[in-house]
Amino acid sequence: VGYNVCIFLKDLFISHHKLGINRIAHLDLSKNLLKDEGISILASIFSFNNALVSLNIASNNITSTGIEVLCHHLEKN
């Protein structure tokens, strides 16, 4: 498919969603200033996604602590 669209997203509320977040295969979160706190929050979502094939989190100021949290949740994937 390969869309190259630049979208600036300030808020995303997905409570009571029907987005099929557990079916996301490719997710690019690069250059979003997530830091450890942001990746820790998102990591819990990845525990329920068994379709994730690629995840780009480059340039987010994530330390080894944040990566450990992410890996813990991805192991459940």
Disulfide bonds with the S-S distance in Angstrom:
none
